[in-house]
Structures are given as C-alpha cells and as structure tokens.
C-alpha cells in the first residue's frame, strides 16, 4: 500500500508530541513493506523553534534514529498536490496542517481522486476552539479520532460510521526498558509548560511533592517561562530543557519513577484520552504516578500505574516507591505488559489497515498485506 502523510513535522518533536506517534506509525508501516511518503512544511513552527533552541544537530540525529522515514519538506504556495498524491492508495492528513491544505486535499478527493482520504485528529481543538468545527472536511472519507470522547464529537456532526477511535500508542522500537542503566536520581517529569492548561497541576503533582520529600530529579520540556524555571529550581529539581523522544528512554532509566500530568482540556472535555506520555512511560518500564484522568475506555488495568488525586497522595505514593524496589518492579512490570499486549504502534497499524478495508478500499487489498513484490513508488 502507498500512503502519503501530511503532517506538521516528523523531523521535529519540539513542543510537538504528535511526532512521536507518527514516527512510530510510519516506521511500522514501512517495516511491513508499505510505502509511506511524509510531507511537512519547510517552515514548520516546531522545526524552526528546535533549530533556534538547540541548533541543527537534533535534526541530523532524527535521520539516524528513524532510517525508515521518507520526508519531503515543501513551501505551501509551491506544493503540487497532484504530484504529491499521485499513485497513493491512502492520504492521511494530520490535524496540525493549515486549513487551506486540508481543504485543498478534500477538494481533490471530491473531484474523483482515487485515494482514500483520512483526517487524523489528535488534539482538543474540536472542543476548545470555536472555529475548529468549521474546518472543511467535506471531501474526506473518514476521521481517525484519538479517543472515544472525541469520536462522539464527530458523530454529533454527522460523521456516522466514518469516524473511528484511533488512540496513540508507544513506538516500542524506541520506547523500551534499558535495564543496563541503574537509576541515579529519584523523580523525572517529561512534559512541556502547560500554557495555563496545567500550571497549577504541575505545582500540585510534581513540584510541591518533590520539594516536600527532598527528592533528586529532573524536569524536561520546553516553553518554561522564568517563573516556571524558578519553580523547578525551588523544588530542588534540575531542568534539562528539550529532550528528543528517542532520548527519553535513557532519561527514564536513570530515574526511579515518573509522574504524568495531563492537560486540563483533556481531563475536563475529552475523558478517556491519556495522551501519549502514559503509553511511552509504561513501555520504558518505569513506575508511573498519574494525576487524575478518567480511563473511561478501559485502556489499562488496575495497578498498571498509580492514580493520585492530590499532592498528599503523590507524596504517599512517592514515599512508597522511593524505598520499595520490589513495588517499583511490580508496578513497572504490569504497565509494560499492558502496553506490549495492547498499545504499540504495531497494534495501531493493524487497526489502521482494518479501517482502510472497512471504508471500502477493496481495490488495494493485494497491497494491504505488505507482501514482497510491491513495485517501487517513483
């Protein structure tokens, strides 16, 4: 099968966590024999920000870490969509594209283009931005929504059986335990500044407990204002700045435990969507403590991680895990088991291929298997 993917960026994950899953999804598809070409704007905000923050080296590292990615960077006014989608069986359009591009691809499909056109929504803008619902998806064959709560929003807009729940997942080629490394610190938090979406929660569930217990540890992320950096330092934690996703497993391996703090729009308006950080932490075999969110879809088992509801509960959980290596091992073991059984990019590729078939791309059946002998896409 030939797939054209339009996304904000695969090259950079600077404040762009969607790149984690998309990199893994594409790598898994290619490893199975499918052909995937990714298209991303040359001036992608995440890429520009990464180069400004850290220089060009991380961009070069991506090609080494993800050798299966085929990425074309374009200038939108010069992009030839006919050429970019020619020969594609499926065109997958991530929600973080310009509305103009989203609409242009839909119009091409309406004019009779032979590919299946899917919109991939992995954000809370459907519920948090009033004009997002005006996005022109008339020409799209289906929507992939990264949680049942989001799927229900599309159902309310009349999408019926053309919208599918399609959760993110862990790229286990990258996110895996590294038992050869021993923890040298106690607590690690990996996440960008919340822009008001979780500022208070970071204080309650990470910084205050770390300070109260005198924990050693590290906070990684970007867009932390001066006040945020001062709060991290006051808590006694080091600040590590931007952490490319392929370096996250080593950071986890060097700490005893991590904490997940979901953004407020997901907790309040889109229950059941944990974001990719939960999948990735559990895939790395690190004990996870999470601020509250509703696992309304039953993605995880009881005791795959520790759900807490207050700073006091975080402190109690951290005290237990800090001094009980057996408890840490058991918690990590359960979480890893669940991810490997249900939430890897391989599982999501299986789901994607099923969705493509369900939407009626019957003529592509011989190529959907990833069998050898598929002709080159040139």
C-alpha positions as CSV (number, residue, x, y, z in Angstrom):
1,X,0.0,0.0,0.0
2,X,1.2,3.5,-0.8
3,X,0.4,6.2,1.8
4,X,1.0,9.9,1.6
5,X,1.1,11.5,5.1
6,X,0.7,15.3,5.5
7,X,1.7,16.5,9.0
8,X,3.2,19.4,10.8
9,X,6.6,17.7,11.2
10,X,8.2,14.3,11.6
11,X,11.6,15.9,11.8
12,X,11.0,17.9,15.0
13,X,9.2,17.0,18.2
14,X,9.9,20.3,19.9
15,X,6.6,21.0,21.7
16,X,5.1,18.6,19.1
17,X,4.4,15.3,20.8
18,X,2.3,14.1,17.8
19,X,5.6,13.5,16.1
20,X,6.3,10.6,18.5
21,X,3.4,8.5,17.4
22,X,3.5,9.4,13.7
23,X,7.2,8.5,13.5
24,X,6.4,5.1,15.1
25,X,3.3,4.6,12.9
26,X,5.2,5.3,9.7
27,X,8.2,3.2,10.7
28,X,6.0,0.2,11.5
29,X,4.1,0.6,8.1
30,X,7.4,0.7,6.2
31,X,8.9,-2.2,8.1
32,X,5.9,-4.3,6.9
33,X,6.5,-3.5,3.3
34,X,4.2,-0.5,2.8
35,X,5.5,2.7,1.2
36,X,5.0,6.0,3.0
37,X,6.0,9.4,2.0
38,X,5.6,12.2,4.6
39,X,5.1,15.8,3.6
40,X,5.8,18.6,6.0
41,X,6.1,22.4,5.6
42,X,9.7,23.7,5.3
43,X,8.9,26.5,7.8
44,X,7.2,24.2,10.4
45,X,7.0,26.1,13.6
46,X,8.3,23.1,15.6
47,X,11.4,22.8,13.3
48,X,12.2,26.5,13.4
49,X,11.8,26.5,17.2
50,X,14.1,23.5,17.6
51,X,16.8,25.0,15.5
52,X,16.6,28.2,17.4
53,X,16.7,26.4,20.8
54,X,19.3,23.7,20.2
55,X,20.8,24.2,16.8
56,X,20.8,21.8,13.8
57,X,22.2,18.7,15.5
58,X,19.0,17.2,16.7
59,X,17.6,17.4,13.1
60,X,20.5,15.4,11.8
61,X,20.0,12.8,14.6
62,X,16.4,12.1,13.6
63,X,17.6,10.7,10.3
64,X,19.9,8.3,12.2
65,X,17.3,7.3,14.7
66,X,14.5,6.9,12.2
67,X,16.1,5.5,9.0
68,X,12.7,4.3,7.6
69,X,11.2,7.8,7.3
70,X,10.9,9.3,3.8
71,X,10.3,13.1,4.4
72,X,9.8,15.8,1.8
73,X,9.7,19.4,3.0
74,X,7.7,21.9,1.0
75,X,6.7,25.5,0.7
76,X,3.0,25.5,0.7
77,X,2.5,28.1,-2.2
78,X,4.7,25.8,-4.4
79,X,3.3,22.4,-3.4
80,X,1.9,20.4,-6.3
81,X,-0.8,18.3,-4.6
82,X,-1.4,16.3,-7.7
83,X,2.2,15.2,-7.8
84,X,2.4,14.7,-4.1
85,X,-0.6,12.3,-4.0
86,X,-0.2,10.7,-7.4
87,X,-0.2,6.9,-7.0
88,X,-1.3,7.0,-3.4
89,X,-3.8,4.4,-2.1
90,X,-4.3,6.4,1.1
91,X,-3.7,10.0,2.0
92,X,-3.5,10.6,5.8
93,X,-3.9,14.3,6.8
94,X,-3.0,15.1,10.4
95,X,-5.0,17.9,12.1
96,X,-1.9,20.1,12.6
97,X,-1.9,21.3,8.9
98,X,-3.1,24.6,7.5
99,X,-6.9,24.7,6.9
100,X,-6.1,25.7,3.3
101,X,-4.1,22.5,2.7
102,X,-6.8,20.4,4.5
103,X,-9.5,21.8,2.2
104,X,-7.4,21.5,-0.9
105,X,-6.9,17.8,-0.4
106,X,-10.6,17.3,0.3
107,X,-11.5,19.1,-3.0
108,X,-9.1,16.9,-4.9
109,X,-10.9,13.8,-3.5
110,X,-14.3,15.3,-4.4
111,X,-13.1,15.7,-8.0
112,X,-12.6,11.9,-8.2
113,X,-9.0,11.3,-7.0
114,X,-8.6,7.5,-6.4
115,X,-7.0,7.6,-3.0
116,X,-8.8,7.1,0.3
117,X,-8.6,10.4,2.3
118,X,-8.4,10.2,6.1
119,X,-8.3,13.1,8.7
120,X,-6.3,12.3,11.8
121,X,-7.3,14.3,14.9
122,X,-5.1,14.2,18.0
123,X,-5.9,17.4,19.8
124,X,-8.6,19.1,21.9
125,X,-9.3,21.9,19.5
126,X,-12.6,20.3,18.4
127,X,-13.8,21.2,21.9
128,X,-11.6,24.2,22.9
129,X,-11.6,26.3,19.7
130,X,-14.9,27.6,18.4
131,X,-13.8,27.8,14.8
132,X,-12.2,24.4,14.6
133,X,-15.5,22.8,13.7
134,X,-15.6,24.9,10.6
135,X,-12.7,23.0,9.1
136,X,-13.6,21.8,5.6
137,X,-13.7,18.0,5.8
138,X,-16.5,17.6,3.2
139,X,-14.3,15.5,0.8
140,X,-12.9,13.2,3.5
141,X,-13.7,9.5,3.5
142,X,-13.2,9.1,7.3
143,X,-11.8,10.5,10.5
144,X,-9.4,8.9,13.0
145,X,-10.1,10.4,16.4
146,X,-7.6,9.7,19.2
147,X,-10.3,8.8,21.8
148,X,-13.9,7.8,22.0
149,X,-14.9,11.2,23.6
150,X,-13.5,12.9,20.5
151,X,-15.2,10.4,18.2
152,X,-18.5,11.3,19.8
153,X,-17.9,15.0,18.8
154,X,-17.6,13.9,15.2
155,X,-20.7,11.7,15.5
156,X,-22.6,14.7,16.7
157,X,-21.6,16.4,13.5
158,X,-23.0,13.6,11.3
159,X,-20.0,11.5,10.5
160,X,-21.7,8.3,11.5
161,X,-19.8,5.1,10.7
162,X,-17.0,7.1,9.0
163,X,-15.3,8.1,12.3
164,X,-13.1,5.7,14.2
165,X,-11.5,5.7,17.6
166,X,-7.7,5.5,16.9
167,X,-5.6,6.0,20.1
168,X,-2.0,7.0,20.0
169,X,0.5,4.3,21.2
170,X,4.1,3.6,22.1
171,X,6.7,3.2,19.5
172,X,8.4,0.2,21.1
173,X,11.4,0.3,18.7
174,X,12.3,3.5,20.7
175,X,10.4,3.3,24.0
176,X,11.7,0.2,25.8
177,X,13.3,-0.7,29.1
178,X,17.0,-0.1,29.4
179,X,17.9,-2.4,32.3
180,X,21.6,-1.9,31.8
181,X,21.3,1.6,33.3
182,X,20.8,2.0,37.0
183,X,18.7,4.9,38.4
184,X,20.9,7.7,39.8
185,X,18.0,10.0,40.7
186,X,14.5,9.6,42.0
187,X,11.9,11.6,40.1
188,X,11.7,12.6,36.4
189,X,9.0,14.7,34.7
190,X,8.9,14.9,30.9
191,X,6.5,17.5,29.6
192,X,6.3,21.0,28.2
193,X,5.0,24.0,30.0
194,X,1.2,23.9,30.1
195,X,0.4,27.5,28.8
196,X,-2.1,27.8,31.6
197,X,-3.6,24.3,30.8
198,X,-1.7,22.6,33.7
199,X,0.4,25.2,35.5
200,X,-1.3,24.7,38.9
201,X,-1.3,20.9,38.3
202,X,2.5,20.8,37.8
203,X,2.9,22.6,41.1
204,X,0.5,20.2,42.9
205,X,1.6,16.9,41.4
206,X,5.3,17.4,40.7
207,X,7.0,20.4,42.3
208,X,5.4,20.6,45.7
209,X,5.8,16.8,46.4
210,X,9.4,16.8,45.2
211,X,10.2,19.7,47.5
212,X,8.4,18.3,50.5
213,X,10.3,15.0,50.2
214,X,13.6,16.4,49.2
215,X,13.7,14.3,46.0
216,X,16.5,14.4,43.5
217,X,15.3,14.5,39.9
218,X,14.9,16.3,36.6
219,X,12.3,18.2,34.7
220,X,12.5,18.1,30.9
221,X,10.5,20.2,28.5
222,X,10.3,23.5,26.6
223,X,8.5,26.8,26.8
224,X,9.1,27.1,30.5
225,X,8.9,30.8,31.5
226,X,11.2,32.4,34.0
227,X,8.6,31.8,36.7
228,X,8.4,28.1,35.7
229,X,12.2,27.7,35.8
230,X,12.3,29.3,39.2
231,X,9.6,27.0,40.5
232,X,11.6,23.9,39.2
233,X,14.8,25.2,40.9
234,X,12.9,25.9,44.1
235,X,11.6,22.4,44.2
236,X,15.2,21.1,44.1
237,X,14.9,19.6,40.7
238,X,17.3,20.1,37.7
239,X,16.0,21.5,34.5
240,X,17.0,19.5,31.4
241,X,15.3,21.5,28.6
242,X,14.3,19.9,25.4
243,X,14.5,16.1,25.4
244,X,14.1,14.5,21.9
245,X,11.8,11.5,22.2
246,X,14.5,9.0,21.3
247,X,16.5,10.1,24.4
248,X,13.5,9.7,26.7
249,X,14.1,6.0,27.5
250,X,17.6,6.7,28.8
251,X,16.2,9.6,31.0
252,X,13.6,7.2,32.4
253,X,16.2,4.5,33.0
254,X,18.2,7.0,35.1
255,X,15.3,7.8,37.4
256,X,13.3,5.7,39.8
257,X,9.8,7.0,39.0
258,X,7.9,9.4,36.7
259,X,4.8,11.5,37.1
260,X,2.2,12.2,34.4
261,X,0.2,15.4,34.5
262,X,-2.5,15.6,31.7
263,X,-3.6,19.0,30.4
264,X,-6.8,20.3,31.7
265,X,-8.8,20.3,28.4
266,X,-8.3,16.6,28.1
267,X,-9.4,15.8,31.7
268,X,-12.4,18.1,31.5
269,X,-13.7,17.8,28.0
270,X,-12.2,14.7,26.5
271,X,-12.1,12.0,29.2
272,X,-10.5,8.7,28.3
273,X,-7.6,10.2,26.4
274,X,-4.4,9.8,28.4
275,X,-2.1,11.4,25.8
276,X,1.0,9.5,24.5
277,X,3.1,10.1,27.6
278,X,1.4,7.4,29.5
279,X,2.0,4.8,26.8
280,X,5.6,5.7,26.4
281,X,6.4,5.7,30.1
282,X,4.9,2.3,30.7
283,X,6.7,1.0,27.6
284,X,10.0,2.0,29.1
285,X,9.3,0.0,32.3
286,X,9.4,2.9,34.7
287,X,6.9,3.1,37.6
288,X,4.3,5.8,36.8
289,X,2.2,8.0,39.1
290,X,-0.5,9.9,37.3
291,X,-2.6,13.0,38.2
292,X,-6.3,12.1,37.8
293,X,-7.9,11.4,34.4
294,X,-10.8,9.1,33.6
295,X,-9.9,5.8,31.9
296,X,-13.4,5.6,30.6
297,X,-12.4,3.2,27.7
298,X,-10.6,0.7,29.9
299,X,-7.2,1.2,28.2
300,X,-5.3,0.0,31.3
301,X,-5.7,-2.5,34.1
302,X,-5.9,-1.6,37.7
303,X,-2.4,-1.1,39.1
304,X,-0.7,-0.6,35.7
305,X,0.2,2.7,37.3
306,X,-0.8,4.7,40.4
307,X,-3.6,7.2,40.0
308,X,-3.5,10.0,42.6
309,X,-5.8,12.9,43.3
310,X,-3.9,15.3,45.5
311,X,-0.5,16.4,46.4
312,X,-0.8,14.4,49.6
313,X,-1.5,11.3,47.6
314,X,1.5,12.0,45.4
315,X,3.7,12.3,48.4
316,X,2.4,9.0,49.8
317,X,3.0,7.2,46.5
318,X,6.5,8.6,46.1
319,X,7.4,7.6,49.7
320,X,6.3,4.0,49.0
321,X,8.2,3.7,45.7
322,X,11.2,5.6,46.9
323,X,12.0,2.9,49.5
324,X,10.5,-0.2,48.0
325,X,12.4,-1.6,45.0
326,X,10.1,-4.6,44.7
327,X,7.0,-2.3,44.5
328,X,8.7,-0.4,41.7
329,X,9.5,-3.5,39.8
330,X,5.9,-4.9,40.1
331,X,4.3,-1.6,39.0
332,X,6.6,-1.3,36.1
333,X,6.1,-4.9,35.1
334,X,2.3,-4.6,35.0
335,X,2.4,-1.4,33.0
336,X,4.8,-2.8,30.4
337,X,2.7,-5.9,30.0
338,X,-0.4,-3.9,29.1
339,X,1.4,-1.7,26.6
340,X,3.0,-4.7,24.8
341,X,-0.3,-6.5,24.8
342,X,-2.5,-3.6,23.5
343,X,-0.8,-0.3,22.9
344,X,2.1,-0.4,20.4
345,X,2.4,1.1,17.0
346,X,2.1,-2.4,15.6
347,X,-1.4,-2.6,17.2
348,X,-2.3,0.7,15.6
349,X,-1.1,-0.3,12.2
350,X,-3.4,-3.3,12.4
351,X,-6.3,-1.0,13.3
352,X,-5.4,1.4,10.5
353,X,-5.4,-1.4,7.9
354,X,-8.7,-2.6,9.2
355,X,-10.2,0.9,8.9
356,X,-9.0,1.2,5.4
357,X,-10.6,-2.0,4.4
358,X,-13.8,-1.1,6.3
359,X,-14.0,2.1,4.3
360,X,-14.1,0.1,1.1
361,X,-10.6,0.4,-0.4
362,X,-11.2,-3.1,-1.9
363,X,-9.0,-2.5,-4.9
364,X,-6.0,-2.1,-2.7
365,X,-6.4,-5.5,-1.0
366,X,-3.4,-7.1,-2.7
367,X,-1.2,-4.4,-1.4
368,X,-2.6,-4.1,2.1
369,X,-0.8,-7.3,3.2
370,X,2.6,-5.8,2.8
371,X,3.7,-8.7,0.7
372,X,7.0,-8.7,-1.1
373,X,7.0,-7.7,-4.7
374,X,5.2,-4.4,-4.4
375,X,6.5,-2.1,-7.1
376,X,8.6,1.0,-6.1
377,X,6.7,4.3,-5.8
378,X,8.5,6.5,-8.1
